[in-house]
């Protein structure tokens, strides 16, 4: 079967509520009820939230807004279960998916503050039930807890599948050993020297969970309840899963894109640390506000300034422009500096974000599939920022960049996610264009000169320049984070006549495509351009445009470089079938079935083609 969509949004934070309706803060300069009780589009058109979720084709939306370190507005619209029409309320909890990670990181940092562990000691010192696999990458530089929390350990197992009651659910150790996992059949491994790169790894968080459970003698669920949820009065938040006596009663259920339930709707995430928390926007607001007060040096209940600084401090700029020990630090919505995290389980997820200064925040959840959920959440965030007038304008340096500086910038660049980024000049204006960002949205914006050869970009967290990378002596877009010494050679500048393999596949022959990818592989063996998901997705993008030639090129490359992957031949069979080449469709479906005799899709397609 083809993998037509991929879990992209990696990525984001946490919030507040106390059974009784909370007393919302009032700001004399803003009428929050008037500003936020309807959805206001950028053109001024007003829509009720009920109509908004209907148009977005999502069962429900629950959100909270924070300003001046207080909840100023909350809303819960829609249904826990579309079939029962049972409505959600402010106390209805959602599976938060990866928003569990900042909570886990907070607990690890609190234990470090208590002297029970050291974030920078080898994590193997704390593991009792399980041992890290040996690797040449860790021979001279061992993995630390900080590496695991910042996704710089090099560990695999990006994200995990959800389970339901009655499933054969893996233990933590089984999960790390690649047992009973729908997405992985190999033990977790290390793919680069710790601290040298960035790769999202839910498995790394499982290792962290095993470590802190082994040294404390308590489960992560117990630690979270004792150290955070009870002290912060987060009554509608838990890391216990369905089937446990402490699991919540008032919950939203996960839905598919057609608004039917995903399974029984109640997701079970046995990998608690990376994805097992359930919560509400209002509870998450409490968590975020506690962080913001700690960062501001104000009185807090449980999170100290040290913990807040350690878990929000930017650790790396590689690939995703900014990551801390638990929190994402890549967002700059409204040109503000945020700590954030997103979450995406099957049919449910959300986004949580809080500013590093001045106490603004947005916490939002929905029980819908990713293609419907993410656009709705993005639109809601844009709406809140706009109506509350949070946008901070960018300013230019009084000195204009020299012609030499501008000429260095103009050109094409290859991003970490294998997209072509361009910088163009028209008159005195430099424009940056990126066809794909972390959220899957294209971006275009003017570069604002800040002096010293560096530019700011709207809604981007880093300053950028073009510098020579000493590793290959070639020019790169180079990111810098203000207030730090961090630097990332993020995107190589392409030569004027350089053609990338996916450009060849879009217009060339099968033979030319294979030759281009073979040449690329020799130079860049770890490139994402050769990843199965990347090739598969490019093939299906071409199919969606009925560009069968390009689709077959991409999927032939996929099948050639991943010749034991049944999905590659299944996808290629579909491409030939849609093109109308029945013989080659049968050939590739048969190959897929020989690699995976349980491929029901291949069986059904072959039966259809042979009629």
N, C-alpha and C positions, 0 to 999 in steps of 0.2 A: 504494500500500500504506500501511496505517496505521502510524504510529509509536507502538506501544502502550506502549513503555517508553522512558524517557529516562535518559541517563547523569547521575545526580544527584550521587552522592557525589564530590563533587569531591574529591575531594580528597585522600598524607600522610607518610612519613619513611624511615629506613634502618639495617642490622644486622651479624653476625660468624661465621666458621668457618675452620679450617686443615686440611684433608684428614684429619689424625688427629683422633680424638675429643677435644674440648677438656676441659681440667680445669675443672670447674665449681666456683664459689666455694661455701663452706659458711658458713652463719650459725648460730651455736650456738643461737639462739633459735627457729629454724624448721627443720623437716624438709621441705625442698622436694620431695624424692622422694615423700614420703607425701602432701603437700598437693596436688601438681600432676600425679601420674602417672595420675589419673582426672579425669573431668569431674564436678564437684559442683554440682548445680542449687541454686537459692535455697531450695528446700524440703528440702534435705539429701539428695535422691536421687542416688546415685552411678552413673555410666555410664562404660564404657570409651570411649576415644577412637575405637576402631574402630566401636563402636555409635553414637557421636555423629555421625561423618561419614556413616554409613549412614542415620541418621534425617534428617540435614540434606541428603541427596541430593547430596553433593559427592564428587569422586574422591579428594581428599587435603587434608590440612591440615598445615602446617609452621609451628612457632612457637618463639620463644625469649623468655625472661623475664630481665630484668636487675634486680638490687637491689644497693645499695651499690657501684655502678659495676662490677659483675661479672655475667657470665652465671651464673645460679643453676639454670636448667633449660632444656632444649630437647627437642623432640619432633617426629618426622616420621611421619605416619600416612597410609596410602592409596597411590594409584597414580599413576604418571606418565601412564599411558594405560590407560583402563578396558578396552579391547579386549585388550591384551597382558597386563594384570595385573602389569606391571613396577612394583615398589614404589619409592616415593621413599625417600630417606634425608636426613641432615642436610646433605649436600653437593649435593642436588638444587636447581638454580636455577629461579626463576620469573620470568616477565616482570613487572617491577614497575610498569609504566605510569607514572603521574604521580609516583611516588616518585623518579623520575629528576630531578625539578625541584630538590629540595634539593641533590642532588649537583652539578648544573649551577651552581646559585647559589653553592655553596661554592667551586667552581673560579673563578668570576668574581670572588668576593671575595678569593681568594688572589692572583689576578693583580693586583687593585687594590692589595693589600698590598705586592706586589712593584714597584709603581709603573708597571705596564704599561698601566693604564687608570684612569679615575676613575668611580666609580659614579654621580656626579651631573653628569657632562659629557654633552652631547648624543650619543646613540649613533651618529648619522650620522658623527661624527668617526672612527669605527672601521670603518665599512662600506666595502668595496672592490668586492665582486662584485655588490652589489645596493643600491638606494637606497630610502629610505623614501618612500612616496607623499606627495604634497603634500596638505595638509588645512588647512582654516580653523581647526581645533581646535589645531593646532600652530604657528599663526602667531606667537603671543606667548609660548608655553611649549613648548619642544621636549621630545621624549621622551628620557629617560635610561635607562641600564641598570637603575638602581634601580626606575624605573617599570615596566620590563618584568618584573623579577623579583618585584615585589609585585602584579602584575596591576592596576596603576593607570595604565597607559599609554593605555588606551582602545582597544587593538588588538583586532581580531576573531579569528576562527578559534579557537574554544574548545578543541576536541579533535579528534583525527584518527582516521580508520579504519585498521584493521590491514591488512597485506598478507601475501602468502605467496610462496615461491619460484616463479618463473615469471610473476608479475604484472608489469605495466608500472609500475615503482616510480618516484615522482617524486624529483628532486634537491631540495636545500634551496631553491634559487632557484625552481624550478618550484612547489614547495609554497607559497612566499610569493606567487607570482603566480597561485595558484588553478588550477594545471594538474595534471591527473591525480589530482585529489582527489575521492573519492566524495561527500564532504560539502559541498564548496565549489566553485563555478565562477567565483568572482570573486577578484581579488587581495586580500590582507589590507588592511584600511583602519582608520581611526581614528574612533571614534564619540563621544568626549567629550574635553574638555581634560585633558591628562595631569595626574595628581595630584589631580583633583577627585572621582573616583568609583572604583569597583572593578568589574572584570568579568574573569572567568577567561579567560585567553588562552594556549593552547598556542602559538599563532602568535607571540606576543610572545617566548616562549622560543626559537623558531626564529631570530628576529631576533638575540637575544643570542648564539646559537650561531654564526651567520654572523660576528658582530662579533669574538668571541674567536678564531675560526679565522683570520679575516683578519689580525688583529694579531699572532698568534703563528706563523702558517704551519704549524700543526698541527691535525689533526682533534680534535674533542671526545673521540672514543674514545681517541686517543693521550694527550691531556691528562689524562683521567680515570685511565687506567692508570698514567701516570708520577707524577701528583700525589697520588693517593688510594689506588687499589686495591693497588698494589705496596707502598707504604710502610706501609699498614695491614694487609698480609698478607690481603687479601680475595681469596683464590684462586679463589673460585667466583662472581666478579662481573665483568661486562663490559658495555660499551656497543656492542661489535661485534654485528652481526646475523647471522642464519642465512645460510650461504653463504660467510662469511668464515673464513679458516683459524684465526682466534683465537676463533671462537664456541665456546661451551661444549658439552661432550658430555653431561653429566649434567643433563638438563632435564626439567621437567614440561611436559605438553602441554595446550593450552587445550581446554576442553570446553563443549558447549552444555547447555541445561537438561535435555535428555533423556539426558545423559551420553555422547553421541556426540562425536567429535572435531570441533572447529571447523576446517574445512579440513584441512590436514595436522597441525594442532595446534601448529605452531611459528610464532608471530607474528613478523612483521617490522615494525618501527616506524622508517621512514626519518627521521622527525622525532626525532632522538636526544635532544636537550636536554629536551623535555617528556615523553618516554615510552619511550625506547629501552633502558633498562638492564635487565639480568637479574641476579638476586642471590638469596641465601638469607637466612633470618632471622638465622643466626649471623654472616654477614658484615655484615649491616646493624646488628647489635648492636655490632660493632667501631666502625662509623662513629658511631653514637649515643653510645657511651661516650666516644669521643674528643671529641665535642662537649661532653658533660657535664663531663668533666675540664677542658676549656678554660674553660667557664663558671665552674667552681669555682676556677680559678687553679692547677690541678695540672699536673704535667709531661705534655706531649702529644708525639706524634710529628710531626704535620703541621698540625693545625688550631690556630691561635693564638687567644688570648682575643679579640683584635680581630675576627678572622673570625667566631668564634662569636657575639659580641655583634651584629655587623652583620647577620648572616643570621637571627638570632632576635629582633631588636628589633622590636617591634610598630610597623608603619608606618601602618596604617590600620585603623579599626573599621567602615568602611562595608560594609553588606550582610551580611557573614559574621562580624562580631563580632571579628575580629582576624587580620591577616595580616602576615607579615614578608617579607624578601627571600629567598624560597625555601621557608620553613617556614610552615605554618599555625600560628596562635597563638590559635585559637578554642576549643580543647578544655580542659575542666576536669573530666574524669572523676575521681571520688573527691574533688572539690574541690581537686585539685592543679593546678599550673600546668605545662602541657605544651608542647613543640614537637613537631609531628607532620605527617604527610602520608599520604594514602591514594592508592591507584592502582587504576584499573579499565580494563583493556583487554578485548577481547571474549573472554570465557571464562577470564580469569585476572586476578588482582590481589591486593591486600592492604592492610595498614595498619601504619604504624610510628610509635611514639610514645615520647618520652623526657621525663622531668620536668626542669624548669629547675634544680631543686635536688635534692640527696640521691640522685641516680643510680638512679632506677627507670625501667624501660622494658619495652615489649611490642612484638615484631615478629612479624607473622603473614601467611602467604600461603596461597592456595588456587587450584587450577586449575579453577574452576567458573564458571558464569554468574552475573551480578550478583544476580538475585533469590534464588539459593540462597547465594551467597558472603557477601554483606554481613550477612544475619541471623546466619549461623554465626560470622563474625568478631566481630560485636558481642557475641554471647552468650559467646564465649570470653574477650573482654576483660573483660566483667562478672564472669565466673567467676574469672579470675586476680586481679582487684582484690579480690573478696570473700574468697577463701580466704587471701590474703596480708594481709588486714586493712589495706589501704592507705587506706581512707576517712578523710578529714580532716573532722571535724564543723564545720558553720558555727555561728557564735555571733551573738547579737543584741546590739545596743547596750543599755546599761543604761537609756537613755532611750527611752520608747515614742514612736512617731510621733504627731503631733497629728492630730486629726480632719480638719483642713484638708489635711494631706499625704495622708492615706488617701483622702479624697474626690477629690483630684486624680488619683490613680492608677486608681480604679475606672472601668472602661469597656471599650470595644472599640477595637482598634488594627489598622491595616493594615500587615503586615510587608513587608520588602523582597522577599519571595517571594510576595506577594499572598495571604497567608493571614490570617485574622482571629484575632488574639491577644486574649485577654480577661484582665482582672484583676478578680476578684470578692472581696467581703468577707463573711465569716461570723463573727460575734462580733468578736474582735480579730485574726482571722487573714486575711491577704491571700493569695489563691491566683492564680498565673500559669498560664495554659493556652495552649499553642501547638500547633496541630494538625499542624504539619510543621516538622521541623528539617532541617539539612543532610543528615543520613543518612536522611531519610524517616520518622523516628519521631516520634510525638506526645510532648508533654512536659507534665507538670503538677507544680507544686511550690510550696511556701510561700515567700513573700518574707520575708527576715530584715533588719530595720532596722539600718543601720550608722551612722546619724546624718547630719546635714546634708542631709536629704531623700533620701538614697540607700539602696538596698536591694541585698542579695546574694541570689542564686538558686542552689539546688543544681546542681552540674555546669555552671555557666555562668561564663565567664571575666571578665565585666564587672560592674560595679555599675550599677544603673539608677535613674533618677529620671524625673520628668515635668517638662519645661521648654518654654518657648515658643521655637519656631524663628524667628529673626529674618527668614528669607526669606519666610515667609508669615504670620507672627504667629499660628501655631496651636500647640496643645500636642502634644508628641511624647514617646514613651518615648525617653529619651536615655541612651546608654551611655557609661560612663567606664571607663578602664583604670587601675587603681591603679599609682602610680609613674610615670605619664605625664600629659601635658597633653591627650591625645587625647580628643575628644568626638564622638559621632555621634548626630544626630537620626534615630533608626533607624525609628520607627514613628509615623505620624500618628494621633492620637486621632480616632475617628469621632464625628460628631455623633449624638446620641441617635436622631434620626429618619433618619439617612443609610442608604441602601440601595445596596450595591455592585452593579456590573453582573452579576457571576456569581451573586449572590443572585436577581436578576431572572430570569436564565436558568434557574435551578433550579426556578422556580415559575410564571413568566409565559408569555406567548405569544411567538412568533417576532418579531412586530412590536415588542413591548415590549423584548425582548432586544436587538434591533438598535438601537433608540433609546437604550437604556441604555449600550451600548458606544460608540455614536457620540458621545454626550455625554461619556463618560469620555475618549475619544480626544482630543477638543478640549482638555480640561484637562491630560491626561497622555499626550502622543503617544509617549513612550518606555516606557510602562508594560508590564510583563511580562504583564499581563492580556490583551494583544492579541497576544502572541507565538504563532506557529503551534503550537509544542510544548505550550504551556499550554492553548490551546483544544482541541487534539486530545486531550490527556490528560484534560481535564475531560469531554470527550464520551465517552471510553471508560470512565471511572469510572462515569458515568451508565449506559452500556450494560451494564456488569458488574452493575448493580443492576436491570437491565431497566426503567430509567426512560427510555423511548424519547423522551418529550416533551422532557425536559431535554437528552438527548443530541443530538437534532436541533436544539435551540436553540443549543447550544454550537458544533456543527459547521456550522450555517448562518452563524453569526457568523464562524467560521473561513473559510468559503468566500467570504463577502462581503468581508472585509477583506484576504484573500489570494487574489484571484480568478484569479491565474495559477499557483496551486499545485495541481498535479494530485492531491497527496495529500489535500487538503481535500475534493475532490469524491469521491475514492475512499472516504474515511471516511464522508462523508455518504451515499453510496450504500449502504454497509454498514449504517448506522443504519436507513435506510428498508427495506432488505431484512429486517433482523431484526424490524422493526415489522410487516412483512407488506405493505408498500406497494410492490408489484412495479413499477408504472409509474414512480414517482419514483426507485426504486433504479436502474432501467435508465437513466433520464435522467441521473443524476449519475455513474454509471459511464461512460456515453458521453462526458460532459463531461471526466472525468478522462483518458480515453483520447485525446481530441482534444488535450489539453495535453501528454500524454506517451504517444506511440504505443508506447513500449516497456513500458508498464505491464501486465505479464503478469497481475497479480491482477485488474485490471479486465477483461481479455479472458476470463479463466476465469469470473468472476462473471457476465458478460454471456451467455456460452455456457450457463451453468447456469440463468439466469433466463429464457432464451428457449426452453428445452426444452419 
